[in-house]
């Protein structure tokens, strides 16, 4: 049982799991995550170890940045509402970031850290980016149809009064400007 974890102990856990990684900096490890065949980019996963806090994050720089920001934010918000991990957001450059953090404030086993943080983070982040990839590719048309008029490709006109009225377009609102 441990109440904090050293960088060496964390590296040993990565080794026990057979995860290819390299140490980058004093407290940080990076590793590639193998993705499905239809995912063309390499997903990089990073871990930062700080005794009682371990943080994992993943990103693919430039992946999805061509997507309209409102769609990207909606996708992140939906993911965060429906999933426990990872927390996802868009950074200032428009890149999707997936993040997971564990605080060790009680004694836990090293197996707990391996199974409930390292493996969970790996699977959850891979799952997010694979879902995002599907959404941006094959499923994009179905997802986007709620925003785009079939007769026009108006990708930057997201305002629809029915979206804000709460009546789903079934009745008229008294909206004055």
Secondary structure as UniProt FT lines:
FT   HELIX           7..16
FT   TURN            17..18
FT   STRAND          22..23
FT   STRAND          28..33
FT   TURN            37..38
FT   STRAND          43..51
FT   STRAND          53..59
FT   TURN            61..66
FT   HELIX           69..82
FT   STRAND          87..90
FT   TURN            92..93
FT   STRAND          96..103
FT   HELIX           110..113
FT   HELIX           114..118
FT   HELIX           119..136
FT   TURN            137..139
FT   HELIX           140..144
FT   TURN            145..147
FT   TURN            150..151
FT   TURN            155..156
FT   HELIX           161..165
FT   TURN            168..169
//
